[in-house]
Amino acid sequence: MGFLALFIVALMPVLKTLIVTAVGLFLALEKVDILGATARHHLNNLVFFVFTPALVSSNLAETITMSSLIKLWFMPVNILLTFLIGSALGWVLVKVLRTPQHLHGLVIGCCAAGNLGNLLLIIIPAVCEENDSPFGDSSTCSTNGEAYASLSMAIGAVFIWTYVYNIVRAYGIRSTGSTINRTNSANGGEIVTESSLEESLLSKDIETDHSHDTPQPIDSIENDEKVPMRKKIKQQLKIWAERMNLKMMFAPSTIATIVGLAIGATSPLRKLLIGDSAPLRVIDTSTSMIGDASIPAMTLIVGANLLKGLQRSEVGLGIIIGVQVVRYIAMPLLGILVVKAAVHFGLVGSDSLYQFVLLLQYALPTAMSMGTITQLFEVGERDCSVIMLWNYAVAALALTLWSTYYLWSVS
């Protein structure tokens, strides 16, 4: 296939995403106000608690088996590498640009977390359905592609709500703590202003973290030495669990991933729920029907949230350009090295579609969950919207060009 044909194949799914995103942006305008702040909040809750878990669990249950799970073992490793490489490059970026302290977590998170969910579920089937697709039969390609994209979405959700969530949380605690100290000194030691002590998720975390730093009397230290090792380990695990916020680690998407993998990999459950002759197939079809609403709803929310990016923020031009360089130049180039090395050493098979998905995971824009995380901690919400606006605007060209190159390299 020529470059132009591959470019058109890669362009179509990106255009579909951009059109739906533009509709979401239009519906969020003040004059229209269909997707205003309240509507977005309720729709976001539906996506987070209902649509996305239904989509993940049904897709994984239908497409993942024990044999395919063994075959796809490198994907979790590849996704972990995207997060580690992205966060390392983001850390370098904030040090080079001397980014304000309260934006460190935001910038590192935007560099680390790619949109491994809904974009892949849109792009992969759309590429398979194109007449000039290099991946052969469209039906087989779509089935395999949905399995790859679903697993990518599920694993990505786990890493976002464990790894990235705690990065933003850690930097948010530091910046909030320094803000409170500055307010105290400005008041000459008087009571801090009510707004600075506003109860939120972040303030509770600060209290939890500082509660473990309280000096202990000498007697208690001597008694600690007599405490059995098992009890010490248990206490330490309890402290780590509080700091890690296990409730967010086991987000609905994470639980849905576990359920979907359990059904897909367990033959008796699979025969009971999956397939035209399954006795309880109505449960799977109903779940799948609910999950089908996830992608359009999520994409509309993306467009509506990008409206905030048109407002002023503290994010400078250097940070905006830096994040784009990390996500669309450095990450894809390093991704090529990682995937090609994996293929060379036999860690990845000869399936060209699988290789395409692994490569594409390095070239995706920032995950929309970053907006939700910044809202939870009330740190850099508007700044996040600005970065996301430019991120998805550049993705229209960058993602298309990288997809074209990846299609050429694996075909």
C-alpha positions as CSV (number, residue, x, y, z in Angstrom):
1,M,0.0,0.0,0.0
2,G,1.2,3.5,-0.8
3,F,1.6,6.3,1.7
4,L,-1.5,8.1,0.7
5,A,-3.7,5.0,1.1
6,L,-2.3,4.3,4.5
7,F,-2.7,8.0,5.5
8,I,-6.4,7.8,4.6
9,V,-6.9,4.6,6.5
10,A,-5.3,6.2,9.6
11,L,-7.1,9.5,9.1
12,M,-10.7,8.2,9.1
13,P,-10.9,7.0,12.8
14,V,-9.2,10.2,14.0
15,L,-11.7,12.3,12.1
16,K,-14.6,10.4,13.6
17,T,-13.3,11.1,17.1
18,L,-12.7,14.8,16.3
19,I,-16.2,15.2,14.9
20,V,-17.9,13.7,18.0
21,T,-15.5,15.8,20.2
22,A,-16.5,18.9,18.3
23,V,-20.2,18.1,19.0
24,G,-19.5,17.8,22.7
25,L,-17.7,21.2,22.6
26,F,-20.7,22.8,20.9
27,L,-23.2,21.3,23.4
28,A,-21.1,22.8,26.2
29,L,-21.3,26.4,24.9
30,E,-23.3,28.8,27.2
31,K,-25.8,29.6,24.4
32,V,-26.6,25.8,24.0
33,D,-25.9,24.6,27.5
34,I,-27.0,21.0,27.0
35,L,-23.7,19.7,28.4
36,G,-23.2,22.3,31.1
37,A,-21.4,21.7,34.3
38,T,-24.2,19.8,36.0
39,A,-25.0,17.7,32.9
40,R,-21.3,16.8,32.5
41,H,-21.1,15.8,36.2
42,H,-24.0,13.4,35.9
43,L,-22.9,12.0,32.5
44,N,-19.4,11.6,33.9
45,N,-20.8,9.6,36.8
46,L,-22.7,7.4,34.4
47,V,-19.5,6.8,32.3
48,F,-17.4,6.1,35.4
49,F,-19.7,3.9,37.4
50,V,-21.9,2.2,34.7
51,F,-20.9,2.6,31.0
52,T,-17.1,2.0,31.1
53,P,-17.3,-1.0,33.6
54,A,-20.0,-2.6,31.4
55,L,-17.9,-2.0,28.2
56,V,-14.7,-3.4,29.8
57,S,-16.2,-6.4,31.4
58,S,-18.3,-7.4,28.4
59,N,-15.5,-6.9,25.9
60,L,-13.0,-8.8,28.0
61,A,-15.4,-11.7,28.7
62,E,-16.2,-12.0,25.0
63,T,-12.8,-11.7,23.5
64,I,-10.2,-12.9,26.1
65,T,-9.6,-16.6,26.8
66,M,-6.8,-18.2,28.8
67,S,-4.8,-18.9,25.7
68,S,-5.1,-15.4,24.4
69,L,-4.2,-14.0,27.8
70,I,-1.0,-16.0,27.8
71,K,-0.3,-14.8,24.2
72,L,-0.8,-11.1,25.2
73,W,1.4,-11.2,28.3
74,F,3.7,-8.5,27.0
75,M,0.9,-5.9,26.7
76,P,0.7,-5.1,30.5
77,V,4.5,-4.8,30.4
78,N,4.4,-2.5,27.4
79,I,1.7,-0.3,29.1
80,L,3.7,-0.1,32.3
81,L,6.7,1.0,30.2
82,T,4.6,3.8,28.6
83,F,3.8,5.1,32.1
84,L,7.3,4.8,33.5
85,I,9.0,6.4,30.4
86,G,6.3,9.2,30.2
87,S,6.6,10.0,33.9
88,A,10.4,10.1,33.7
89,L,10.3,12.4,30.7
90,G,7.7,14.5,32.5
91,W,9.9,14.8,35.6
92,V,12.8,16.0,33.4
93,L,10.4,18.5,31.7
94,V,9.3,20.1,35.0
95,K,12.9,20.4,36.2
96,V,14.1,22.0,32.9
97,L,11.2,24.4,32.7
98,R,11.2,25.1,36.4
99,T,7.4,24.5,36.5
100,P,5.5,25.8,39.5
101,Q,5.4,23.3,42.4
102,H,1.6,22.8,42.3
103,L,1.7,21.9,38.5
104,H,4.4,19.2,38.8
105,G,2.0,16.3,39.3
106,L,-0.2,17.6,36.5
107,V,2.6,17.8,34.0
108,I,4.1,14.5,34.9
109,G,0.7,12.8,34.8
110,C,-0.1,14.3,31.4
111,C,3.2,12.9,30.1
112,A,2.7,9.5,31.7
113,A,-1.0,8.7,31.1
114,G,-2.1,8.0,27.5
115,N,-5.7,7.6,26.3
116,L,-5.4,3.8,26.2
117,G,-9.2,3.3,26.3
118,N,-11.8,4.8,24.1
119,L,-9.4,6.0,21.4
120,L,-8.1,2.5,20.7
121,L,-11.6,1.1,20.8
122,I,-12.5,3.7,18.1
123,I,-9.3,3.5,16.0
124,I,-8.6,-0.2,15.8
125,P,-12.1,-1.4,14.6
126,A,-12.3,1.5,12.2
127,V,-8.9,0.6,10.7
128,C,-10.0,-3.0,10.4
129,E,-13.2,-2.0,8.5
130,E,-11.3,0.1,5.9
131,N,-11.2,-1.5,2.4
132,D,-7.4,-1.1,2.1
133,S,-6.6,-2.3,5.7
134,P,-3.4,-4.3,5.8
135,F,-4.7,-6.6,8.5
136,G,-6.7,-9.0,6.3
137,D,-10.3,-10.1,6.9
138,S,-12.2,-7.3,8.6
139,S,-14.3,-9.6,10.8
140,T,-11.3,-11.5,12.3
141,C,-9.4,-8.2,12.5
142,S,-12.2,-6.5,14.4
143,T,-12.6,-9.4,16.9
144,N,-8.9,-9.5,17.6
145,G,-8.7,-5.7,17.6
146,E,-11.5,-5.4,20.2
147,A,-9.7,-7.9,22.4
148,Y,-6.4,-5.9,22.2
149,A,-8.2,-2.6,22.8
150,S,-10.3,-3.9,25.7
151,L,-7.3,-5.3,27.5
152,S,-5.4,-2.1,26.9
153,M,-8.3,-0.1,28.3
154,A,-8.6,-2.3,31.3
155,I,-4.9,-2.3,32.2
156,G,-4.6,1.4,31.4
157,A,-7.4,2.2,33.9
158,V,-5.6,0.2,36.6
159,F,-2.3,2.1,36.1
160,I,-4.0,5.5,35.9
161,W,-5.9,5.0,39.2
162,T,-2.9,3.6,41.0
163,Y,0.2,5.1,39.6
164,V,-0.8,8.5,38.1
165,Y,-3.5,9.1,40.8
166,N,-0.9,8.9,43.5
167,I,1.7,11.0,41.6
168,V,-0.9,13.9,41.4
169,R,-1.9,13.2,45.0
170,A,1.7,13.3,46.3
171,Y,2.6,16.6,44.5
172,G,-0.8,18.0,45.4
173,I,-0.1,17.4,49.1
174,R,3.2,19.1,48.9
175,S,1.9,22.2,47.2
176,T,-1.1,22.4,49.5
177,G,1.0,22.1,52.5
178,S,3.3,24.9,51.4
179,T,0.3,27.1,50.7
180,I,-1.0,26.5,54.2
181,N,2.4,27.4,55.7
182,R,2.6,30.6,53.6
183,T,-0.9,31.6,54.8
184,N,0.1,31.0,58.4
185,S,3.2,33.2,58.2
186,A,1.3,35.9,56.4
187,N,-1.3,36.0,59.3
188,G,1.5,36.2,61.9
189,G,0.6,32.9,63.4
190,E,-3.1,33.5,63.5
191,I,-5.8,31.1,62.4
192,V,-5.6,30.3,58.7
193,T,-8.3,31.6,56.4
194,E,-11.4,29.4,56.0
195,S,-10.8,28.8,52.3
196,S,-7.3,27.4,52.9
197,L,-8.8,24.8,55.3
198,E,-11.7,23.9,53.1
199,E,-12.5,20.2,53.7
200,S,-11.7,18.2,50.6
201,L,-10.1,14.9,49.6
202,L,-6.7,16.5,49.7
203,S,-6.9,18.0,53.2
204,K,-7.8,14.6,54.6
205,D,-4.8,13.1,52.9
206,I,-2.5,15.8,54.4
207,E,-3.8,15.0,57.9
208,T,-3.3,11.3,57.3
209,D,0.3,11.8,56.1
210,H,1.3,14.1,58.9
211,S,-0.3,11.8,61.5
212,H,2.4,9.3,60.8
213,D,5.2,11.8,61.4
214,T,4.4,12.6,65.0
215,P,7.4,12.1,67.3
216,Q,7.1,9.1,69.6
217,P,8.2,9.0,73.3
218,I,11.3,7.0,74.2
219,D,9.2,4.4,76.1
220,S,7.0,3.7,73.1
221,I,10.1,3.3,70.9
222,E,11.5,0.7,73.3
223,N,8.2,-1.1,73.3
224,D,8.2,-1.0,69.4
225,E,11.4,-3.0,69.5
226,K,9.6,-5.8,71.4
227,V,6.7,-5.8,68.9
228,P,6.7,-9.0,66.8
229,M,7.9,-8.5,63.2
230,R,4.5,-9.7,61.8
231,K,2.7,-6.9,63.7
232,K,5.2,-4.3,62.5
233,I,4.7,-5.4,58.9
234,K,0.9,-5.3,59.4
235,Q,1.1,-1.8,60.7
236,Q,3.3,-0.6,57.9
237,L,1.0,-2.2,55.3
238,K,-1.9,-0.4,56.9
239,I,0.0,3.0,56.6
240,W,0.8,2.3,53.0
241,A,-2.8,1.3,52.3
242,E,-4.1,4.6,53.8
243,R,-1.6,6.6,51.7
244,M,-2.3,4.7,48.5
245,N,-6.1,5.2,48.9
246,L,-7.1,1.6,48.0
247,K,-10.6,2.7,47.3
248,M,-9.5,4.6,44.2
249,M,-7.2,1.7,43.2
250,F,-10.2,-0.5,43.0
251,A,-12.2,1.8,40.8
252,P,-15.3,0.4,38.9
253,S,-13.2,-0.2,35.8
254,T,-10.6,-2.2,37.8
255,I,-13.3,-4.4,39.3
256,A,-14.9,-4.8,35.9
257,T,-11.5,-5.9,34.5
258,I,-11.2,-8.6,37.2
259,V,-14.7,-9.8,36.5
260,G,-14.3,-9.8,32.7
261,L,-11.0,-11.7,32.8
262,A,-12.4,-14.2,35.3
263,I,-15.4,-15.0,33.0
264,G,-13.3,-15.1,29.8
265,A,-10.5,-17.3,31.3
266,T,-12.8,-19.7,33.1
267,S,-14.3,-22.2,30.7
268,P,-17.5,-23.1,32.7
269,L,-18.4,-19.4,33.3
270,R,-17.7,-18.6,29.7
271,K,-20.0,-21.4,28.4
272,L,-22.7,-20.2,30.8
273,L,-22.6,-16.5,29.8
274,I,-20.9,-16.1,26.4
275,G,-22.1,-17.3,23.0
276,D,-25.4,-17.8,21.1
277,S,-26.1,-21.1,22.9
278,A,-25.2,-19.9,26.5
279,P,-28.1,-20.2,29.0
280,L,-27.4,-16.8,30.6
281,R,-26.3,-15.0,27.4
282,V,-29.0,-12.3,28.1
283,I,-26.7,-11.0,30.9
284,D,-23.8,-10.6,28.5
285,T,-25.9,-9.0,25.7
286,S,-27.5,-6.6,28.2
287,T,-24.1,-5.6,29.6
288,S,-22.7,-5.1,26.1
289,M,-25.7,-2.9,25.2
290,I,-25.0,-0.7,28.2
291,G,-21.3,-0.6,27.4
292,D,-21.9,0.6,23.8
293,A,-23.0,4.0,25.3
294,S,-19.5,4.4,26.8
295,I,-17.5,5.6,23.8
296,P,-19.9,8.3,22.4
297,A,-20.6,9.6,26.0
298,M,-16.9,9.7,26.9
299,T,-16.0,11.4,23.6
300,L,-18.8,14.0,24.1
301,I,-17.4,14.7,27.6
302,V,-13.9,15.1,26.2
303,G,-15.2,17.8,23.9
304,A,-17.2,19.5,26.6
305,N,-14.3,19.6,29.0
306,L,-12.0,21.1,26.4
307,L,-14.1,24.2,26.5
308,K,-12.3,25.1,29.8
309,G,-9.1,25.1,27.8
310,L,-10.2,28.2,26.0
311,Q,-9.9,30.1,29.3
312,R,-6.8,31.7,30.8
313,S,-4.5,29.6,33.0
314,E,-1.1,29.6,34.6
315,V,0.3,27.1,32.1
316,G,3.0,28.8,30.0
317,L,3.7,28.2,26.3
318,G,6.9,26.2,27.3
319,I,4.9,23.6,29.3
320,I,2.3,23.2,26.5
321,I,5.0,22.7,23.9
322,G,7.0,20.4,26.2
323,V,4.1,18.1,26.9
324,Q,3.4,17.8,23.1
325,V,7.1,17.0,22.4
326,V,7.1,14.3,25.1
327,R,3.8,12.7,23.9
328,Y,4.2,13.0,20.1
329,I,7.9,12.9,19.5
330,A,9.9,11.4,22.4
331,M,7.4,8.7,23.4
332,P,6.6,7.3,19.9
333,L,10.3,7.2,19.0
334,L,11.2,5.3,22.3
335,G,8.1,3.1,21.7
336,I,9.5,2.0,18.3
337,L,12.7,0.9,20.0
338,V,10.9,-1.0,22.8
339,V,8.5,-2.9,20.5
340,K,11.1,-3.6,17.8
341,A,13.4,-5.0,20.5
342,A,10.5,-7.1,21.9
343,V,9.9,-8.5,18.4
344,H,13.6,-9.1,17.8
345,F,14.0,-11.1,21.1
346,G,10.8,-13.1,20.5
347,L,8.8,-11.5,23.3
348,V,6.0,-10.5,20.8
349,G,4.7,-12.8,18.0
350,S,4.4,-12.0,14.3
351,D,0.8,-10.7,14.5
352,S,1.0,-7.4,12.7
353,L,-2.2,-6.0,14.3
354,Y,-0.9,-6.8,17.8
355,Q,2.4,-5.0,17.0
356,F,0.4,-2.0,15.6
357,V,-1.6,-1.7,18.9
358,L,1.6,-1.9,21.0
359,L,3.2,0.8,18.9
360,L,0.1,3.0,19.0
361,Q,0.1,2.9,22.8
362,Y,3.1,5.3,22.8
363,A,1.6,7.8,20.4
364,L,-1.8,8.5,22.0
365,P,-2.9,11.9,23.6
366,T,-3.2,12.3,27.4
367,A,-5.9,10.2,29.1
368,M,-9.1,12.2,29.8
369,S,-9.0,10.7,33.4
370,M,-6.4,13.4,34.2
371,G,-9.2,15.9,34.2
372,T,-11.2,13.8,36.7
373,I,-8.1,13.4,38.9
374,T,-7.3,17.1,39.0
375,Q,-10.9,17.8,39.9
376,L,-10.7,15.3,42.8
377,F,-7.7,17.2,44.3
378,E,-8.7,20.7,43.1
379,V,-5.2,21.2,41.7
380,G,-4.7,22.7,38.2
381,E,-8.1,22.0,36.8
382,R,-8.1,24.8,34.4
383,D,-4.4,24.2,33.6
384,C,-5.2,20.6,32.8
385,S,-8.0,21.7,30.4
386,V,-5.6,24.0,28.5
387,I,-3.0,21.2,28.1
388,M,-5.7,18.8,27.0
389,L,-7.1,21.2,24.4
390,W,-3.7,21.6,22.7
391,N,-3.0,17.9,23.2
392,Y,-6.0,16.8,21.3
393,A,-5.7,19.5,18.7
394,V,-2.2,18.4,17.9
395,A,-3.3,14.7,18.0
396,A,-5.4,15.3,14.8
397,L,-2.2,15.5,12.8
398,A,0.4,13.7,15.0
399,L,-1.7,10.6,15.7
400,T,-2.6,10.3,12.0
401,L,1.0,10.5,10.9
402,W,2.2,8.0,13.5
403,S,-0.6,5.6,12.7
404,T,0.3,5.9,9.0
405,Y,4.0,5.1,9.8
406,Y,3.0,2.2,12.1
407,L,0.7,0.7,9.4
408,W,3.6,0.9,6.9
409,S,6.1,-0.6,9.3
410,V,4.0,-3.7,10.2
411,S,2.4,-4.3,6.8
